[in-house]
Every structure is written in C-alpha cells, then in structure tokens.
Amino acid sequence: MNNRLSNRAVRPLTAAAFVLGALAAPAMATSASAQQSMPQPPQIVVSGRGEVQVAPDRAQVQVGMETQAKTAALAAQENNRKQTAILAAIRALGIAASQIQTLNYSVMPIQRYDAKTQRVQIDGYQVSNIVQVVTDKIEQAGPIIDAALTNGGNRVAGLDFLVKDRAKAQEAALTQAVESARRQAEVAAKAAGGQIAELLELTINEYERQQPRAVMAMAKMEMADAAAPTPVSEGMATIAVSVTTRWRFTK
C-alpha cells in the first residue's frame, strides 16, 4: 500500500518537471538568439611583423659523393671508398664523430628509354651519400668543404649559418611585431575618426625559418685553383615573426 501511494505521488512531480523544462526551453532559445543578434562592437584587425638580425654562431655543411657504375655493387664500392676518405679528412680538422651525420644514402638505376625496343633500359646505377657536418666554429665551414672536394667529393648539397640560442632574438622580433600592429591600428582608428580601446585578440604566427644559402656548383669549384681555400662569408642571420591582432574601435 505504501509503495503504491509513493509511486502516485512521484508521477505528478515528474510531469510537472517536464512541463517546466518545456516552458524554459523557448525562453533559453530566445535569450541565445537575442545575444547572437546583438551587434558586435566595431573592430580593427591588423598584422605586424618584427625582424631582428644576429650574427650566426654555427655552420651546417652538407657534403658527399655521387658515383656511377654498371652495377649497383660497383657503384657502392667506389662510393664507400671515397666517402671513407672524405670522413677521415673532415675528422682530421678536429670535427667529432657526434657532429657528423649521414643525411642521405641512395642507390638509383640510371634509366633511358629505347625507342627501338620501346622499353626502359638500365645503363647502370648511381649511388649518392651525403653527410651533414655541424660545427660551432664558423671558420671551419670552408675547410670542411675543401676536405671533401680534395678527397674525391663531388657534391656540396648545402651550407647554412645558424644561431644556437634564438630565444632573445625571437622575443625582440615579437616585441617589434606587436608594436608595429598597435601603431597600424592606432593610425587606422584615427583616420576613421576614433581610437582603439583595447586588445581583443593576439595571434602569434610561426617564426620564419632561415632560408638555406645556395652553394656554387661543383663544376665551377673544380675549375678554380685547387690550392685556394673555399671563401665563406656568414653574413647576418635574420629572425622574424609576424602577429595578427584584433582591437576594439571606439568613437
């Protein structure tokens, strides 16, 4: 008996809760719709860029060998022999083994299309072995290239000058970028007959990476005097960052 009475008492309350929920739902929807229809305050969106130049303190050199032969085994044997001599010469400069890394090793067939047979023919194989050498002594970049070329190397795949500690330069570039964006926003607001009130949004875009420096072709280097050292000038490294800002505009 008590259980039946309890169940009967609960049912009206449950029904009432559903009724209240149904009544409240339109009100909530109306409130959300009203918020969405409210006009947004005028805003100014501008981008800024900061750039800082610093002296590089690290060199990254990519050197190696390309050999060709009738078979892949012969091409690899010749490549290995010359590359061993190249690495020994680089280590003789005081470069530690931890500073030398194999960047790429590939074996590719040398193909040509035979019009008579209408088939692709394999005339031989090409083996390429490129190592990357990183040194904190900028002045070693030229001798590293010379060590490779005078010991059978025929490829210089890249030469980059880097900055080990970029944090301070990045912070300075970021400060410049934000200040530039603010100045632009102020000028735009003044031209529109008002002023900026507050910063609503700030997006820091990805820091721009340094572009690799091109290296002269090996054919030109081979024509030069073998006794002349390879000239290297590191110049200045550029660290840049851009930002996007959104400001509230007031009259």
Order of alpha helices (4+ residues) and beta strands (2+ residues): alpha-beta-beta-alpha-beta-beta-alpha-beta-alpha-beta-alpha-beta
